Amino acid sequence: MLDRARGALLWTGAVWLWTVPVLFGDTAAGMRAFRQKDYPTAYREWRAAADQGQAEAQYNLGILYLKGLGLARDLDEAFRWLRLAADQGQADAQFQVGLMLEKGVGVRQNYGEAQLFFALAAARGDSEAEAYLAAQYEEGLGVPKDLVRAVHWYKLAADQGLPDAQYHLGLLAERGRGVPRDFAEATKWYARAADQGHVQAQSRLGSCYAVGKGVDKDQVRAYFWLTLASKQHDKDAEKQRSELAPQLSPDDITKTELFAAAWKPKPTQVPKPTAVH
């Protein structure tokens, strides 16, 4: 299943707000205010532009309502403005509308309609939409279960650097679901996601190194990846790491833990314009 921990409040990662050359300057002025956390001004500027039919302003306005920034949180209004932007082809809005429909937030849950909006955003190259579309095919949500299609969409998202997609592509390869079982292919995708800090991929990669599945057996590397996953409170990694420790020398443990403490993730996903956290 696609990692949906983010889905408790829809998408709790970066909120992508777009600016384009505008006729009236409202969207750009709203973005400047937003960056200064002047949400009331951002709302006024974006509302004016949204009323003039500017899709980017409609999307941004929908996000303000969705997050409750500078105004009372209103999921009905969020959905209304996001849907207006989505109907104009704004890919981020299409993805958010799909997410709200899938989870039944601000609107009646409808997997089939969610699939349509994910497909629209995926057709425009939105990697998150590609991954959610893949998960729907993997799980049979709103569409017939189809692991071959799931692999296809996960691969598109993984090639854009999305770690969730890379991890799930690894799982499918390891288990032989939708593709022939291939442990080397699985560890390749786990490694790409693990390098970006994906905790489950780090745990799986550590397990693979511990037993030599798809890679040469290497208990030091196994301990390293399990240590990184343990730092993110992965219980399975913590258990495996404890079991592995007695097989390593104190020197190996010390060096590996120092290396893990200094390690930084290496994001490879192509960033969207103007990421506002």
PyMOL commands that set and color helices and strands:
alter all, ss='L'
color gray80, all
select helices_A, chain A and resi 5-9+26-35+39-51+55-67+75-87+91-103+111-123+127-139+147-159+163-175+183-195+199-211+219-231+235-247+250-262
alter helices_A, ss='H'
color red, helices_A
select strands_A, chain A and resi 15-16+275-276
alter strands_A, ss='S'
color yellow, strands_A
deselect
rebuild
show_as cartoon
